Amino acid sequence: GAIKTGKYSRKNWIEKERSFDVYDIKNDALRTLNEIGLDNPKIVVSNKTKKWYHPGRSGLLSLGSTGGPELAYFGEIHPSIIKRLDLRTENVLGFEIFLDNIPEAKKKIREAKPQFVVSDYQKVFRDFAFVIDEKYSSGEIISLVQKIDKELIKVVKIFDVYQGDNIVSGKKSIAFNVTLEPKDKTLSDNDIDQISKKIISVVQETTGATLRS
């Protein structure tokens, strides 16, 4: 498990400094499950929670379905607990993972990762941000983008998921970084522009998302 508090600092031009929220701690729990070897498409999110979490700002990650094995609880710690512990902040979040319910947990992390291959050509990094229907999970977006070009797109990393001010109800803002790593040539500006346009087009056509400026 883990505890998190404080603010999310800007890492690029899209982001604004803000306090950590339930979406951040959920992503931390998902990344931990990924490191153990569990793929996001197998993980289902529900609003089931425990009494030590804030109701409405917490949830459960399950395997396969909402009634499947419990993988992890996540969310804001209940205000009464924060008050009882006399903490000097109201912004405390946490998650707990149940390893006994994860089949892949018995594997070593390095066995769950793809073989590492060194490229002689320079990597390229690009950020994208969309406003998208809240029904789409981070895992679905990662999988969608990776399938666009499995040879060129090496990493897709979600760095921000946000619902709140300036986002329409039922929608969420999702931002991700894509690592392009060519095997046979250095990418030209045109190459980068073409794959970027393709990523935007596929995400928009598949999900109905709109690009954030």
C-alpha positions in Angstrom: 0.0 0.0 0.0 0.9 3.7 -0.1 0.0 7.1 1.3 0.1 10.3 -0.8 -0.3 14.0 0.1 0.7 17.3 -1.3 0.5 19.0 -4.7 1.0 17.8 -8.3 3.7 20.0 -9.8 3.7 21.0 -13.5 5.7 18.7 -15.8 4.7 20.3 -19.1 2.7 23.2 -20.6 -0.6 21.4 -20.3 -0.6 20.9 -16.5 -1.4 23.3 -13.7 -0.3 22.9 -10.1 -3.1 21.3 -8.0 -3.6 19.1 -5.0 -3.4 15.4 -5.5 -6.9 13.8 -5.9 -8.6 10.5 -6.1 -7.7 10.1 -9.8 -4.0 10.4 -9.0 -4.1 7.7 -6.3 -6.1 5.5 -8.6 -3.5 5.8 -11.3 -0.8 5.0 -8.7 -2.7 1.8 -7.8 -3.1 0.9 -11.5 0.6 1.5 -12.2 1.5 -0.7 -9.2 -0.7 -3.5 -10.5 0.9 -3.1 -14.0 4.4 -3.5 -12.5 3.2 -6.7 -10.8 2.2 -7.9 -14.2 -1.6 -7.3 -14.4 -2.8 -5.7 -17.6 -5.3 -2.7 -17.4 -7.9 -4.3 -19.7 -8.4 -7.0 -16.9 -9.1 -4.3 -14.3 -12.6 -3.0 -13.5 -13.3 0.1 -11.4 -16.3 0.4 -9.1 -17.4 2.8 -6.3 -17.3 0.1 -3.6 -15.2 1.3 -0.7 -14.1 0.8 2.9 -15.1 2.9 5.9 -11.6 4.4 6.3 -11.9 6.1 2.9 -14.0 9.2 2.0 -17.3 8.0 0.5 -17.6 9.3 -3.1 -13.9 9.9 -3.4 -12.7 6.3 -3.3 -13.2 3.1 -5.1 -12.3 -0.5 -5.8 -10.2 -2.2 -8.5 -11.4 -5.7 -9.3 -10.3 -8.5 -11.6 -12.5 -9.1 -14.6 -15.8 -7.7 -13.2 -17.2 -5.6 -10.3 -17.9 -8.9 -8.4 -14.4 -10.4 -9.2 -11.5 -10.8 -6.9 -10.6 -7.5 -5.1 -7.3 -6.2 -6.3 -7.0 -2.8 -4.6 -8.9 -0.1 -2.7 -8.0 3.5 -3.3 -9.1 7.0 -2.4 -9.0 9.9 0.0 -8.6 9.0 3.6 -11.8 9.7 5.6 -11.8 13.2 7.2 -12.6 11.8 10.7 -9.4 9.7 10.6 -7.3 12.7 9.4 -8.8 14.7 12.3 -8.2 11.9 14.8 -4.5 11.7 13.8 -4.2 15.5 14.0 -2.7 15.8 10.6 -1.9 19.2 9.3 -3.6 18.7 5.9 -7.0 17.6 4.6 -5.4 16.2 1.5 -4.3 12.6 2.3 -4.9 9.7 -0.1 -3.9 6.1 -0.1 -4.3 2.7 -1.7 -3.9 -0.9 -0.6 -3.3 -3.9 -2.8 -4.3 -7.5 -2.1 -1.5 -9.7 -3.6 -3.2 -13.0 -2.7 -5.9 -12.1 -5.3 -3.5 -11.4 -8.1 -2.4 -14.5 -10.1 0.5 -12.6 -11.8 1.8 -11.4 -8.4 3.8 -14.6 -8.1 5.8 -13.7 -11.2 9.0 -11.7 -10.9 8.5 -8.1 -12.2 11.2 -8.6 -14.8 9.5 -11.6 -16.2 6.3 -9.6 -16.8 8.1 -6.9 -18.8 8.9 -7.1 -22.5 12.5 -7.8 -23.6 14.5 -4.6 -23.6 15.9 -3.7 -27.0 18.3 -0.7 -27.5 17.7 1.5 -30.5 20.5 3.4 -32.3 18.1 6.2 -33.2 16.8 9.1 -31.1 13.6 8.8 -29.1 10.9 11.4 -29.6 8.4 12.4 -27.0 5.0 14.0 -27.6 2.2 15.0 -25.3 -1.5 14.8 -26.1 -4.6 15.9 -24.1 -8.2 15.1 -24.8 -11.6 15.7 -23.2 -13.3 12.3 -23.3 -16.3 10.4 -22.0 -15.7 9.3 -18.5 -16.6 5.7 -19.4 -13.2 5.2 -21.1 -10.5 4.0 -18.7 -6.8 4.9 -18.9 -6.0 1.3 -19.8 -8.4 1.5 -22.8 -6.7 4.7 -24.1 -3.2 3.3 -23.6 -4.2 0.1 -25.5 -5.8 2.1 -28.3 -2.8 4.3 -28.9 -0.3 1.5 -28.7 -2.1 -0.4 -31.4 -1.7 2.4 -33.9 1.9 1.5 -34.6 3.3 -1.2 -32.3 6.8 -0.9 -33.8 7.2 2.9 -33.5 5.1 3.6 -30.3 7.1 2.2 -27.4 5.5 3.8 -24.4 2.2 5.5 -23.7 2.1 7.0 -20.2 -0.9 8.8 -18.7 0.3 11.8 -16.7 -3.0 13.5 -15.8 -6.7 12.6 -15.5 -9.0 15.3 -14.3 -12.7 15.9 -13.7 -14.0 19.2 -12.2 -13.9 22.9 -13.1 -14.2 23.6 -16.8 -14.9 20.0 -17.7 -18.5 19.1 -18.7 -20.3 16.6 -16.5 -19.8 13.0 -17.7 -16.5 13.9 -19.3 -12.9 14.0 -18.1 -9.6 15.4 -19.3 -7.0 12.8 -19.9 -3.4 13.7 -20.9 -0.7 11.2 -22.0 2.9 11.2 -23.2 3.9 9.0 -26.2 7.5 7.8 -26.7 8.4 7.2 -30.3 11.4 5.0 -30.9 12.3 4.2 -34.5 14.4 1.1 -35.3 15.7 2.0 -38.8 15.9 5.7 -39.2 15.9 9.1 -37.5 12.4 10.5 -37.5 11.9 13.6 -39.7 9.5 16.4 -38.7 7.1 15.1 -41.3 7.3 11.6 -39.8 6.5 13.0 -36.3 3.7 15.1 -37.6 2.1 12.2 -39.5 2.1 9.8 -36.5 0.8 12.6 -34.2 -2.1 13.3 -36.6 -2.8 9.6 -36.7 -2.9 9.3 -32.9 -5.3 12.3 -32.7 -7.5 11.0 -35.5 -7.8 7.5 -34.0 -8.6 8.7 -30.5 -11.2 11.1 -31.8 -12.9 8.7 -34.2 -12.9 5.8 -31.7 -14.0 7.6 -28.6 -15.6 10.9 -29.8 -13.0 12.8 -27.8 -12.1 16.4 -28.5 -8.5 17.7 -28.5 -7.6 20.0 -25.6 -5.7 23.2 -26.6 
